[in-house]
Amino acid sequence: MLLFPITSPAQTATAEVPGISAEKPSEGPSVKVDEGYMVPYTFRVPGTDKTVEMIPVPGGEYLMGSPESEADRRDDEGPQIKVTVDPMWVSKTEVTWGLYKEYMNLYGIFKQFESSGKRPVDDSNKVDAITAPTELYDPTFTYEYGEEPNQPAVTMTQYAAQQFTKWLSLITGNQYRLPTEAEWEYAARGGTKTAYSWGDESDDIDDYSWYFDNADEGQVDVASKKPNPFGLYDMHGNVAEWTVNAYTENGYEDFADKAPLNATDAVVWPDQPSPCVVRGGSWEMDPEDLRSAARLPSDDEEWKSEDPNFPRSPWWFTSDPARGVGFRIFRSYKPLPKEKISKFWEAQSEDVMLDVQSRLDGGRGGLGLVDPELPKVIEAMKQ
């Protein structure tokens, strides 16, 4: 397994798990756990010069959703349910173009593997394979507001974001994934019970968020505003963020008599491509859409209306509000069982799976094995 440097000065040789320190750091966030302390850490993505900074978030219990008294509350934000959240690490920022393009590059690489017979995928190893996103149908749409390395990546589907996290997990040996709705909201709140992580009013929104009134040029570099109480940037605004949940018009009624639930169990897994849940609001939206409890349902038909392909791309959107949709990565303190983590990495909708297979069968998709050896193989190809 490849191991990566830990940024915390308290990291010692007694812990081989990234983000675990035997001693409590003298400054910065930390979370007491059995092995010592969860601490911030930075890892370099193997085969690249890109790094990701992860922040420890303590476990706890909270009320998911918004109270009926909250201004601008919508019916799909309730009823409030009690949720328990295990300790986790959350990426300090949304996934940037600099990093996402490393994943995009795999399409061409997998195609080379396919034509040369290298690292073939079959039934015996398909569990460790991912699909890479096809080339953008219309880059001018996706990149109209920039493709700078520190800007958050946008317009990817939920499935593409899931496959990205599987790629990152299999080359690093650590589980990275999208969050559940419950985990995302807990992280966004940062221990608060107010409409926003800074309070109930939007008066201070310009200090923390990029939204419609102050970001008419599209998404901006990550971490350009103040962080929330957990030290996470852009949880409100800039780009909205994918969760693994299917959208439910009746809010959390299905969970009301099951609380308290663990945050990884408070999930309605999608059986259709959409609607699925996007959280946090984006640069295109108004303050009320950026509240901690606000939910945005995806719409494959609407968000792919400019896509002329059939079937339409499982990896990309072609129409707004998709230019305001991205994601960030989460990692549980204790790795999830194999059966559960696979749900976070793979499409649960049969329609999505059929669309992906159709692309692969027609030679329009890239499928490849991912393991810690992949970066070495890619490097050898370049020589």
C-alpha positions in Angstrom: 0.0 0.0 0.0 1.2 3.5 -0.8 1.4 5.8 2.2 1.5 9.6 2.0 3.0 12.4 4.1 1.0 13.7 7.1 1.1 17.5 7.5 0.4 17.5 11.3 3.7 18.0 13.3 2.2 15.6 15.8 2.3 12.6 13.4 4.5 9.8 14.7 5.9 6.6 13.3 3.5 4.6 15.5 0.6 5.4 13.2 0.6 4.2 9.6 -2.9 5.4 8.9 -3.0 8.8 7.3 -4.5 11.4 9.6 -3.8 9.5 12.9 -1.4 10.9 15.5 -0.3 9.2 18.7 -0.2 12.7 20.3 -2.5 15.6 20.4 -1.2 18.4 18.2 -0.4 21.7 20.0 -2.6 23.6 17.6 -5.2 23.0 15.0 -8.2 20.7 14.9 -8.0 17.2 16.3 -10.4 14.4 17.3 -9.7 11.9 20.1 -10.1 8.3 19.0 -8.9 4.9 20.1 -5.6 5.0 18.3 -4.8 8.6 19.4 -6.0 11.6 17.6 -7.5 12.3 14.2 -5.5 15.2 12.7 -5.4 17.2 9.5 -3.3 15.6 6.8 -2.4 16.2 3.2 -1.8 13.4 0.7 -0.3 13.5 -2.8 -2.3 11.7 -5.4 0.0 9.0 -6.7 1.3 9.7 -10.2 0.5 13.4 -10.0 1.8 16.6 -8.3 -1.7 17.2 -6.9 -2.5 17.2 -3.2 -5.6 17.0 -1.1 -6.0 18.4 2.4 -8.3 16.5 4.7 -9.7 18.0 8.0 -10.9 15.9 10.9 -14.5 16.3 11.9 -15.7 15.0 15.3 -18.6 12.7 15.6 -21.9 13.7 17.2 -25.6 13.8 17.1 -27.8 16.5 15.5 -31.2 17.2 14.1 -31.1 16.9 10.3 -33.3 19.3 8.4 -34.7 22.7 9.3 -37.2 23.6 11.9 -40.6 24.9 10.7 -39.7 28.3 12.1 -36.7 28.8 9.8 -37.1 31.5 7.2 -37.3 30.3 3.6 -37.8 26.7 4.8 -39.1 24.3 2.2 -41.3 21.3 2.8 -38.6 18.8 1.7 -36.4 19.9 4.6 -38.4 18.1 7.2 -39.5 16.6 9.4 -36.3 17.0 11.4 -34.8 13.7 12.4 -32.1 12.8 15.0 -28.9 11.5 13.3 -25.7 10.2 14.8 -22.5 10.9 12.8 -19.3 9.0 13.2 -15.9 10.9 13.2 -14.7 11.5 9.6 -12.2 13.5 7.6 -13.6 15.9 5.0 -11.7 17.6 2.3 -10.9 21.2 3.1 -12.2 22.3 -0.3 -14.2 21.1 -3.2 -12.4 19.0 -5.8 -10.6 21.3 -8.2 -10.1 21.2 -11.9 -6.4 20.6 -11.3 -7.2 17.3 -9.6 -10.3 16.3 -11.6 -8.4 16.6 -14.9 -6.1 13.9 -13.7 -9.1 11.6 -13.6 -10.3 12.9 -17.0 -6.9 11.9 -18.5 -7.6 8.3 -17.7 -10.0 8.1 -20.7 -7.2 8.3 -23.2 -4.9 6.1 -21.0 -7.6 3.3 -20.7 -8.1 3.5 -24.5 -4.4 2.9 -25.0 -4.5 0.0 -22.6 -7.4 -1.5 -24.5 -5.7 -1.2 -27.9 -2.4 -2.6 -26.7 -4.0 -5.4 -24.6 -2.5 -4.1 -21.3 -4.2 -4.6 -18.0 -7.3 -6.3 -19.5 -10.6 -6.1 -17.6 -12.7 -9.2 -17.2 -15.2 -10.8 -14.8 -12.4 -11.8 -12.4 -11.2 -8.2 -11.8 -14.0 -5.9 -12.9 -14.7 -5.0 -9.3 -11.5 -3.0 -9.3 -12.2 -1.2 -12.5 -13.6 2.3 -13.1 -14.9 4.2 -16.1 -13.2 7.4 -17.0 -15.3 10.3 -18.4 -15.5 10.7 -22.1 -14.1 13.9 -23.6 -16.4 16.9 -23.2 -18.9 17.3 -25.9 -18.7 21.1 -25.7 -15.8 22.3 -23.6 -16.7 25.9 -24.2 -19.9 25.4 -22.1 -18.1 23.7 -19.2 -15.1 26.0 -19.2 -16.8 29.3 -20.0 -16.1 30.5 -16.5 -12.6 29.1 -16.3 -10.7 25.8 -15.9 -8.0 27.1 -13.6 -6.4 24.5 -11.4 -7.8 26.0 -8.2 -11.3 26.5 -9.4 -13.8 23.8 -8.4 -14.6 21.3 -11.1 -18.2 21.3 -12.4 -20.7 19.6 -14.6 -19.9 16.1 -13.7 -22.8 13.7 -13.0 -23.2 12.0 -9.6 -21.9 8.8 -11.3 -18.8 10.5 -12.5 -18.1 11.9 -9.0 -18.6 8.4 -7.5 -16.1 6.8 -10.0 -13.6 9.6 -9.2 -13.7 8.7 -5.5 -13.3 5.0 -6.4 -10.2 5.8 -8.5 -8.8 7.9 -5.6 -9.5 5.1 -3.1 -7.9 2.3 -5.1 -4.7 4.1 -5.9 -4.2 5.3 -2.4 -5.5 2.4 -0.4 -7.8 4.6 1.7 -11.6 4.9 1.3 -12.6 8.2 -0.2 -16.2 8.8 -1.2 -19.2 11.1 -1.6 -21.1 11.9 1.6 -24.6 11.0 2.5 -27.0 13.9 2.9 -26.8 13.5 6.6 -23.0 13.6 6.7 -22.9 16.6 4.3 -25.3 18.7 6.4 -23.5 17.8 9.7 -20.2 18.9 8.1 -21.8 22.1 6.7 -23.4 23.1 10.0 -20.1 22.9 11.8 -21.8 22.2 15.1 -24.4 25.0 14.7 -28.2 24.9 14.7 -28.7 28.0 12.7 -29.8 28.4 9.1 -26.2 29.1 8.0 -23.0 28.0 9.7 -22.5 31.7 10.8 -26.0 32.4 12.0 -29.7 32.7 11.1 -29.4 35.8 9.0 -27.7 36.2 5.6 -26.2 39.5 6.5 -22.6 38.1 6.7 -22.9 35.9 3.6 -20.3 37.9 1.7 -17.7 36.9 4.2 -18.3 33.2 3.7 -19.9 32.5 0.3 -19.9 33.1 -3.4 -23.5 33.4 -4.6 -25.6 35.2 -7.2 -25.0 38.7 -6.0 -21.2 38.6 -5.7 -20.1 35.9 -8.2 -21.4 36.8 -11.6 -18.3 35.5 -13.3 -18.9 31.9 -12.3 -17.1 29.7 -9.8 -14.0 31.2 -8.2 -10.9 29.7 -6.6 -11.6 27.4 -3.6 -10.9 28.8 -0.1 -11.3 32.4 -1.2 -13.7 33.1 1.7 -13.9 32.3 5.4 -14.2 28.7 6.5 -17.0 27.3 8.6 -16.5 26.3 12.3 -15.0 22.9 11.3 -12.4 24.6 9.0 -14.2 23.7 5.8 -14.3 26.2 2.9 -17.2 26.9 0.5 -19.7 24.6 2.2 -22.2 27.4 1.3 -22.0 28.6 -2.3 -19.3 28.6 -5.0 -20.4 25.3 -6.3 -23.1 23.0 -4.9 -22.0 19.5 -3.9 -23.1 16.0 -4.7 -24.3 13.5 -2.1 -25.2 9.9 -2.7 -28.9 10.3 -1.8 -31.9 10.1 -4.1 -34.1 13.1 -3.7 -37.3 12.6 -1.7 -40.1 15.1 -2.1 -41.5 14.1 1.3 -38.2 15.1 3.0 -37.3 12.7 5.8 -40.7 11.2 6.5 -39.4 7.7 5.7 -36.9 8.0 8.5 -39.0 9.7 11.1 -39.9 6.6 13.0 -36.4 5.1 12.7 -34.4 7.8 14.4 -31.8 8.0 15.7 -30.1 6.8 12.6 -26.4 6.6 11.8 -25.6 9.1 9.0 -24.4 6.3 6.7 -27.7 4.6 7.0 -29.9 7.6 6.5 -29.8 7.1 2.7 -32.4 6.5 0.0 -30.2 4.9 -2.6 -31.1 6.1 -6.2 -33.0 3.6 -8.4 -33.2 6.2 -11.2 -30.6 8.6 -12.7 -32.4 11.6 -11.1 -33.5 13.3 -9.0 -30.6 13.0 -6.7 -29.6 15.4 -4.0 -27.1 18.3 -4.4 -26.3 20.5 -1.4 -24.8 23.8 -0.5 -26.0 26.0 -3.3 -23.8 27.6 -5.9 -22.6 30.9 -7.4 -25.8 31.0 -9.5 -28.2 30.9 -6.5 -29.7 33.2 -3.9 -28.8 33.2 -0.2 -31.8 31.1 0.8 -30.5 28.3 -1.5 -27.2 28.2 0.4 -28.7 27.4 3.8 -27.4 24.3 5.6 -30.6 22.4 5.2 -31.5 23.5 1.6 -31.8 20.7 -0.9 -31.5 20.8 -4.7 -32.9 17.9 -6.8 -30.9 17.0 -9.9 -32.7 16.7 -13.2 -31.0 14.5 -15.8 -33.4 15.5 -18.6 -33.0 19.2 -18.0 -29.3 19.2 -17.1 -28.5 17.2 -20.3 -30.9 19.0 -22.6 -28.0 20.1 -24.9 -26.5 16.6 -25.1 -27.2 15.2 -28.6 -25.8 11.8 -27.9 -27.9 8.6 -27.3 -27.8 7.5 -24.7 -26.9 10.8 -23.1 -23.6 10.9 -21.3 -23.4 9.1 -17.9 -20.4 11.4 -17.0 -21.3 14.9 -18.0 -24.1 17.5 -17.9 -24.4 20.0 -20.7 -26.9 22.6 -19.4 -27.3 24.9 -16.4 -27.4 24.8 -13.4 -24.7 22.1 -14.0 -22.0 24.7 -14.1 -22.7 25.3 -10.4 -22.5 21.6 -9.4 -19.3 19.9 -8.1 -18.4 17.8 -5.1 -15.9 17.2 -2.2 -14.6 14.0 -0.7 -15.2 12.4 2.7 -13.4 9.6 4.5 -14.8 7.7 7.5 -12.6 7.2 10.6 -13.4 3.5 10.4 -13.5 2.1 6.9 -16.9 1.0 5.7 -17.6 -2.7 5.0 -17.0 -3.8 1.4 -20.7 -4.2 0.6 -21.5 -0.7 1.8 -18.5 1.2 0.3 -19.3 -0.3 -3.1 -22.7 1.5 -3.0 -20.9 4.8 -2.6 -18.6 4.1 -5.6 -21.0 2.6 -8.1 -24.3 3.6 -9.7 -27.3 2.1 -8.1 -29.6 3.0 -10.9 -30.1 0.3 -13.5 -30.6 3.0 -16.2 -27.2 4.5 -15.5 -25.5 1.1 -15.6 -27.2 0.4 -18.9 -26.1 3.7 -20.3 -22.5 3.1 -19.2 -22.5 -0.4 -20.7 -23.9 0.9 -23.9 -21.1 3.4 -24.2 -18.5 0.7 -23.4 -20.0 -1.7 -25.9 -20.0 1.0 -28.6 -16.3 1.9 -27.9 -17.3 5.3 -26.6 -16.3 4.6 -23.0 -13.0 3.9 -21.2 -12.8 1.1 -18.6 -9.6 0.3 -16.7 -8.2 -1.4 -13.6 -7.2 0.8 -10.8 -4.6 -0.2 -8.1 -1.5 1.2 -6.5 0.5 0.0 -9.6 -1.4 2.1 -12.1 0.7 5.3 -11.7 3.9 3.3 -12.4 2.3 1.7 -15.5 1.2 5.1 -16.8 4.7 6.6 -16.2 6.3 3.7 -18.1 4.0 4.3 -21.1 5.4 7.8 -21.3 9.0 6.8 -21.5 
